[in-house]
Amino acid sequence: GCQSLPKILQDMNNVTVLLGETTSLKCQILAFPKPEIKWCREDQELVEVKRIKIVTLTEDEVLTSSELIIQHVQEEDAGIYRCKAINPFGEVKCEAEITVTAAKPALEA
């Protein structure tokens, strides 16, 4: 593969999620050599804690996908999330917003 700075192959979509549900954001990056992936929320770097999982897969030599999974979503999980891919040639980032809503009102009978 020819070496290159990372490129976002598929950008992330904004999501709206119900309190207590599980949601995820996924970003696909083309980069060689394999990039380092960092996730941030409102400029604070995210690490895996009990409700947050980060799954980064090397799909092939040049394609990396990274998924941020948030379980039992709380109100404080709302905000702008950024996925940053860094390799020796540069960095790219994609972002999406997670909106948290309370349970849907019951339908009128």
Secondary structure, DSSP 8 states (H G I E B T S, - for coil): ---EEEEEEE----EEEETT--EEEEEEEEEES--EEEEEETTEE----TTEEEEEEE-SSSEEEEEEEE-S--GGG-EEEEEEEEETTEEEEEEEEEEEE--------
